[in-house]
Amino acid sequence: MRTEHTRSTKTISHGTELVNTFFDDSSEKRFSVRRLSERTDPNRQLFIVIIDDEFNSSDFKVAPYAEVMVIKDQMKFIVNPSKQYPSLKDMFNNINSAIEKSVFGFINKFQ
């Protein structure tokens, strides 16, 4: 069983802005790294990562792959991908590395 945490599609569609997308070859899935738009302080950014193939704007809720914050220059998972998508556990290192590049790339430009 998966999906410990969900977000409304309205939050994803209207309350976030796209930071980056990437395709993971091992899982054959496209991911979107999004930023919660209402957060303007560069030190308090929340990133929501969704699997594009599973996002349908007509659904009420979406299960994010992860939610991430950066605390003291370290990426911390607020919503853990191992709880959300345990079927992807063999691919976590590659996926999470791509998320980290996206997040820190954004933060470096944002500051």
C-alpha positions as CSV (number, residue, x, y, z in Angstrom):
1,M,0.0,0.0,0.0
2,R,1.2,3.5,-0.7
3,T,0.1,7.1,-0.3
4,E,0.6,8.3,3.2
5,H,0.2,11.9,2.1
6,T,-1.8,13.7,-0.6
7,R,-2.2,17.2,-1.9
8,S,-5.2,18.7,-3.7
9,T,-4.8,19.1,-7.5
10,K,-5.9,22.7,-7.0
11,T,-2.8,23.3,-4.8
12,I,-0.6,21.7,-7.4
13,S,-2.2,23.5,-10.4
14,H,-2.7,27.0,-8.9
15,G,-0.5,27.2,-5.8
16,T,2.9,26.0,-7.2
17,E,5.3,27.0,-10.0
18,L,7.4,24.6,-12.0
19,V,11.1,24.5,-11.1
20,N,12.2,21.6,-13.3
21,T,11.2,18.4,-14.9
22,F,13.3,15.3,-15.5
23,F,12.8,11.8,-16.9
24,D,14.2,8.9,-14.9
25,D,15.2,6.1,-17.2
26,S,15.1,3.3,-14.6
27,S,11.5,3.9,-13.5
28,E,10.5,5.2,-17.0
29,K,8.6,8.1,-15.3
30,R,8.7,11.9,-15.7
31,F,8.9,13.9,-12.5
32,S,8.1,17.6,-11.9
33,V,9.7,19.5,-9.1
34,R,7.4,22.4,-8.1
35,R,7.7,25.2,-5.6
36,L,5.0,26.4,-3.3
37,S,4.4,29.9,-4.7
38,E,3.3,31.6,-1.5
39,R,6.7,31.2,0.1
40,T,8.9,34.2,-0.7
41,D,11.7,33.7,1.9
42,P,14.6,31.9,0.2
43,N,15.3,30.0,3.4
44,R,11.7,28.7,3.7
45,Q,11.0,27.1,0.3
46,L,8.9,24.0,0.1
47,F,9.2,21.8,-3.0
48,I,6.6,19.3,-4.1
49,V,7.7,16.6,-6.4
50,I,5.0,14.8,-8.5
51,I,5.1,12.0,-11.0
52,D,3.7,13.5,-14.1
53,D,2.2,10.2,-15.4
54,E,0.1,10.1,-12.2
55,F,-1.1,13.7,-12.1
56,N,-4.6,14.2,-13.6
57,S,-6.0,17.6,-13.1
58,S,-9.6,16.2,-13.0
59,D,-8.8,14.2,-9.9
60,F,-9.4,15.8,-6.5
61,K,-6.1,14.7,-5.0
62,V,-2.6,13.7,-6.1
63,A,0.0,11.7,-4.1
64,P,3.3,13.6,-4.4
65,Y,6.4,11.5,-4.8
66,A,8.0,13.7,-2.1
67,E,8.0,17.1,-0.4
68,V,11.4,18.7,0.3
69,M,12.8,21.6,2.3
70,V,16.4,22.8,2.5
71,I,17.6,23.2,6.1
72,K,21.2,24.4,6.7
73,D,22.2,23.5,3.1
74,Q,20.8,20.0,3.4
75,M,17.8,18.6,1.6
76,K,15.3,17.1,4.0
77,F,12.3,15.0,3.0
78,I,9.1,16.2,4.7
79,V,7.1,13.6,2.8
80,N,9.3,10.5,2.4
81,P,9.3,8.8,-1.1
82,S,9.8,5.4,0.6
83,K,6.3,5.8,2.2
84,Q,4.7,7.2,-0.9
85,Y,6.1,5.0,-3.6
86,P,7.8,1.9,-2.0
87,S,7.7,0.2,-5.5
88,L,10.4,2.7,-6.6
89,K,12.8,2.0,-3.8
90,D,15.5,0.5,-6.1
91,M,15.5,3.8,-8.0
92,F,15.4,6.3,-5.1
93,N,19.1,7.2,-5.3
94,N,18.9,8.3,-9.0
95,I,15.5,10.0,-8.6
96,N,16.5,11.8,-5.4
97,S,19.8,13.0,-6.9
98,A,17.9,14.6,-9.8
99,I,15.5,16.2,-7.3
100,E,18.5,17.6,-5.3
101,K,20.1,19.1,-8.5
102,S,16.7,20.7,-9.3
103,V,16.2,22.1,-5.8
104,F,19.7,23.5,-5.3
105,G,19.8,24.8,-8.8
106,F,16.6,26.8,-8.0
107,I,17.9,28.0,-4.6
108,N,21.2,29.2,-6.1
109,K,19.2,31.3,-8.7
110,F,16.6,32.5,-6.1
111,Q,19.0,34.0,-3.7
